[in-house]
Amino acid sequence: MLTDVQLRRLTPREKPYKLSDTGGLFIFVQSSGSRLWRMKYRFGGKEKLLSFGAYPEVTLAAAREACDQAYIEFGASVIRL
């Protein structure tokens, strides 16, 4: 699981990269330095991606809550990745 300290210390690299949290939630760090919250899930046998916004505007707690809420709204037909 990610912590707020880890998120604040993320630095851009030459290529974009991801750091996983829980339940398919991850932060995507672009080479420009922006840090974006995203969630991977599977629906109908296909992998999908949902975005929640940029860190620090969307906090770690808010991103986790949004991820949990998305799974509640999707229902049983969605598989967490």
C-alpha positions in Angstrom: 0.0 0.0 0.0 1.1 3.5 -0.8 1.6 6.2 1.8 1.3 10.0 1.5 5.1 10.3 2.1 5.9 8.0 -0.8 3.5 9.9 -3.0 5.2 13.3 -2.2 8.6 11.8 -2.9 7.7 10.5 -6.4 9.9 12.0 -9.1 9.5 11.9 -12.9 11.7 9.5 -14.9 12.6 9.3 -18.5 9.6 7.0 -19.1 6.2 7.0 -17.4 5.7 4.5 -14.6 3.0 3.1 -12.2 3.0 2.4 -8.5 0.2 0.1 -7.2 -1.9 0.6 -4.2 -4.8 -1.8 -3.6 -7.9 -3.1 -5.4 -6.6 -2.1 -8.9 -5.9 1.5 -7.8 -2.5 2.9 -8.9 -0.7 6.2 -9.4 0.6 6.9 -12.9 3.7 9.2 -12.9 4.3 10.8 -16.2 7.7 12.0 -17.5 6.4 15.6 -17.2 6.0 15.1 -13.5 2.2 14.9 -13.2 0.8 12.1 -11.0 -2.5 10.7 -11.9 -4.9 8.3 -10.0 -6.2 5.4 -12.1 -8.0 2.2 -11.5 -7.8 -1.0 -13.6 -10.7 -3.4 -13.7 -12.1 -6.1 -15.9 -15.6 -5.9 -17.5 -17.0 -8.3 -20.0 -13.6 -10.0 -20.3 -11.8 -6.8 -21.3 -9.5 -4.7 -19.2 -10.7 -1.1 -18.6 -9.2 2.0 -17.0 -10.9 4.6 -14.9 -9.3 8.0 -13.9 -9.9 9.9 -10.7 -7.7 13.0 -11.1 -4.3 14.3 -10.2 -2.4 14.0 -7.0 -2.3 16.2 -4.7 -5.7 17.6 -5.8 -7.1 14.1 -5.2 -5.6 12.8 -2.0 -4.8 9.2 -1.3 -7.8 8.7 0.9 -10.1 10.3 -1.7 -8.7 8.1 -4.4 -9.3 5.0 -2.3 -12.8 6.1 -1.5 -13.5 6.8 -5.2 -12.1 3.3 -6.1 -14.4 1.6 -3.6 -17.4 3.6 -4.7 -16.8 2.7 -8.3 -16.8 -1.0 -7.5 -20.0 -0.6 -5.6 -21.7 1.2 -8.5 -20.3 -1.3 -11.1 -21.8 -4.2 -9.2 -20.8 -7.9 -9.3 -20.1 -7.9 -13.1 -16.7 -6.2 -12.5 -13.5 -7.9 -11.4 -10.9 -6.1 -9.4 -7.4 -6.3 -10.8 
